[in-house]
Amino acid sequence: MAEENNPKFLKAYEMASNTSKQFPPDVLLHFYALYKRATEKNGFFIPNGHQGDLRAAFKVNALIQVKDLSKPEAEKRYIELVEEHIGEVIE
Protein backbone atom coordinates (compact mmCIF):
# COMPACT_ATOMS: atom_id res chain seq x y z
CA MET A 1 0.00 0.00 0.00
CA ALA A 2 2.09 2.91 -1.24
CA GLU A 3 1.22 6.46 -0.29
CA GLU A 4 -0.31 7.02 -3.73
CA ASN A 5 -2.86 4.33 -2.92
CA ASN A 6 -3.68 5.51 0.58
CA PRO A 7 -6.07 8.46 0.48
CA LYS A 8 -6.18 8.62 4.29
CA PHE A 9 -2.39 9.08 4.40
CA LEU A 10 -2.58 11.80 1.75
CA LYS A 11 -5.34 13.55 3.70
CA ALA A 12 -3.27 13.31 6.91
CA TYR A 13 -0.29 14.84 5.08
CA GLU A 14 -2.50 17.65 3.77
CA MET A 15 -3.79 18.32 7.29
CA ALA A 16 -0.28 18.37 8.76
CA SER A 17 1.01 20.62 5.98
CA ASN A 18 -1.77 23.15 6.39
CA THR A 19 -2.16 23.32 10.16
CA SER A 20 -1.38 26.53 11.99
CA LYS A 21 -0.68 24.62 15.21
CA GLN A 22 2.81 24.88 16.66
CA PHE A 23 4.54 21.70 17.81
CA PRO A 24 7.61 21.01 19.93
CA PRO A 25 10.70 19.94 18.00
CA ASP A 26 10.41 16.28 19.01
CA VAL A 27 6.89 16.05 17.55
CA LEU A 28 8.01 17.79 14.34
CA LEU A 29 10.88 15.32 14.01
CA HIS A 30 8.46 12.43 14.48
CA PHE A 31 6.22 13.82 11.71
CA TYR A 32 9.28 14.25 9.50
CA ALA A 33 10.70 10.76 10.07
CA LEU A 34 7.41 8.93 9.61
CA TYR A 35 6.62 10.87 6.44
CA LYS A 36 10.06 10.23 4.97
CA ARG A 37 9.87 6.51 5.83
CA ALA A 38 6.39 6.21 4.34
CA THR A 39 7.33 7.97 1.10
CA GLU A 40 10.96 7.03 0.45
CA LYS A 41 11.13 5.12 -2.80
CA ASN A 42 14.76 3.98 -2.90
CA GLY A 43 15.63 2.77 0.57
CA PHE A 44 16.82 4.70 3.58
CA PHE A 45 16.71 8.50 3.29
CA ILE A 46 19.67 10.53 4.59
CA PRO A 47 19.22 14.31 4.79
CA ASN A 48 21.98 16.46 3.36
CA GLY A 49 24.33 18.26 5.72
CA HIS A 50 23.65 21.70 4.30
CA GLN A 51 21.06 22.41 6.99
CA GLY A 52 23.62 22.66 9.78
CA ASP A 53 25.27 19.76 11.52
CA LEU A 54 23.07 19.74 14.62
CA ARG A 55 19.80 19.94 12.69
CA ALA A 56 20.91 17.21 10.30
CA ALA A 57 22.00 15.04 13.24
CA PHE A 58 18.55 15.30 14.84
CA LYS A 59 16.92 14.36 11.52
CA VAL A 60 19.20 11.36 11.05
CA ASN A 61 18.48 10.22 14.60
CA ALA A 62 14.71 10.49 14.00
CA LEU A 63 15.06 8.51 10.77
CA ILE A 64 17.08 5.79 12.48
CA GLN A 65 14.28 5.39 15.03
CA VAL A 66 11.76 4.52 12.27
CA LYS A 67 14.04 2.64 9.86
CA ASP A 68 12.64 -0.78 10.79
CA LEU A 69 9.04 0.22 10.06
CA SER A 70 7.48 -0.95 6.84
CA LYS A 71 6.09 1.78 4.61
CA PRO A 72 2.47 0.81 5.43
CA GLU A 73 3.27 0.87 9.16
CA ALA A 74 4.92 4.29 8.81
CA GLU A 75 1.80 5.55 6.99
CA LYS A 76 -0.41 4.16 9.77
CA ARG A 77 1.69 5.78 12.50
CA TYR A 78 1.80 9.08 10.61
CA ILE A 79 -2.02 9.09 10.44
CA GLU A 80 -2.18 8.29 14.17
CA LEU A 81 0.21 11.16 14.92
CA VAL A 82 -1.91 13.58 12.90
CA GLU A 83 -5.03 12.41 14.70
CA GLU A 84 -3.34 12.78 18.09
CA HIS A 85 -2.06 16.31 17.47
CA ILE A 86 -4.30 17.86 14.80
CA GLY A 87 -7.62 16.05 14.49
CA GLU A 88 -9.45 13.11 12.96
CA VAL A 89 -8.40 12.23 9.43
CA ILE A 90 -11.52 11.80 7.33
CA GLU A 91 -11.02 10.60 3.75
N, C-alpha and C positions, 0 to 999 in steps of 0.2 A: 504494500500500500504506500506508494510514493506520495509526496506532498501534493502533486498535481491531481491525484485521485482522492484526496481527502478534503472535501469542502469545509469540514469543521475545523481542520488545522488552518486552512487559508483564512477562514473567518476569524479565528483566534489571532493569527498574525496581523490581520487588518485592525482588530481591536487594540492589540498591543502597540501597533505603529501609530495609531491615531489618538491614544489616550492622552489626557493632559495631567494625569496623576504622576506624582514624583515618587520614585522608589529608591531605597538605599542601594548602594553599590553592589552588595552581595546578591540582591534580587535581580538587578540588571544583568549581572554576570550569568546568573542562572538562565534568564531569558535568552541571552546571547548564546550560551553553550548548547542549550537544548535546540534552539533554532538551527544553529550551524550543524549539529549532529543530524537533525531531521532532514536537512536539505543538501548536505554535502554529497556530491555525485561521485567523486573519485577518491574515496578513502578519507583519512584523517586530515582535518583542516588545521593549518598552522598560520596564525596571523603574522603579518609582516612586522618587523621591528621598527618601522618608521613612526610608530605612534608613541614612542618613548618606552624605554626598557621596562619600567615598573608596570605601566599599563598593559604592555604586551605579556609580561609575566603573569599578571592576574588572569588575562584571557586564556593563556595556555593552561594554567592551573584549572580553570573552569572547564576547559575542553577535556582535559585528562580525566576529570571526575565523571564525565558522561561518555567516555570513549567506548565503554563496553555495552552501551545501550544499542539495541537495534534501531533502525530508523523509525519503524512504527511505534516502538516504545518511547522514543524521544518525542515524536508527534503527540502521543497520548499525554506525556508528562508536561509538554508545553501547553497543551489545552488545559490541563489541570491547574497549571501555574497561572494562566490567564484568568481562569474562573476563580481562583483563590484571591487574586489581587485586583482584578478589573470588573469581572461580572460574568454571568452565564453566557456561554457561547452557543448561540442558536443559529443553525444553518439556514 
